[in-house]
């Protein structure tokens, strides 16, 4: 009888964890933010969203980055044409994000370091990775200066790299539903990619959570 009870508990454990993060309000530690910020009249720190940028995706659709507001965005940079680091990062994204649920609520954006790449070239890249992952877009900015301003804010001003010449680099950037940079994850490290999975899940739940007090150091 006791063995049966523990077996049932083990089988139900994933469902219990899911319910804990799906229902009600819970006290968890908030993911930090990056970028320029101001202090509002209530004394809260308000981070500026990433600058808008127009890009074309692999379907030929012209999109503003601001159009992605309301969804967490996993930002991946790649050299065009796709070189070996680009392919390895693509495999990493497939391995760690393919099983995440609620795909209609979050986006993976693989952005070319070269502006103006043809939609047919981007589509070929998308089909070479995982076409079934329908929330994954391969894209290229339409304007080089706009792209540079976007990348400067996301990577240089936050101290992830010293200059744009160091990009695409190794990191995935995670941008939240308000367009604020929330985290960076080293694409080469297993534990970092697992943290990326968890962070996407947490951002999806963030509107329903309350934050526990951070310990003062």
PyMOL commands that set and color helices and strands:
alter all, ss='L'
color gray80, all
select helices_A, chain A and resi 2-22+65-68+84-97+103-105+119-129+144-156+164-166+190-208
alter helices_A, ss='H'
color red, helices_A
select strands_A, chain A and resi 27-28+37-39+45-47+54-57+62-64+72-78+106-112+136-141+171-175+181-186+210-211
alter strands_A, ss='S'
color yellow, strands_A
deselect
rebuild
show_as cartoon
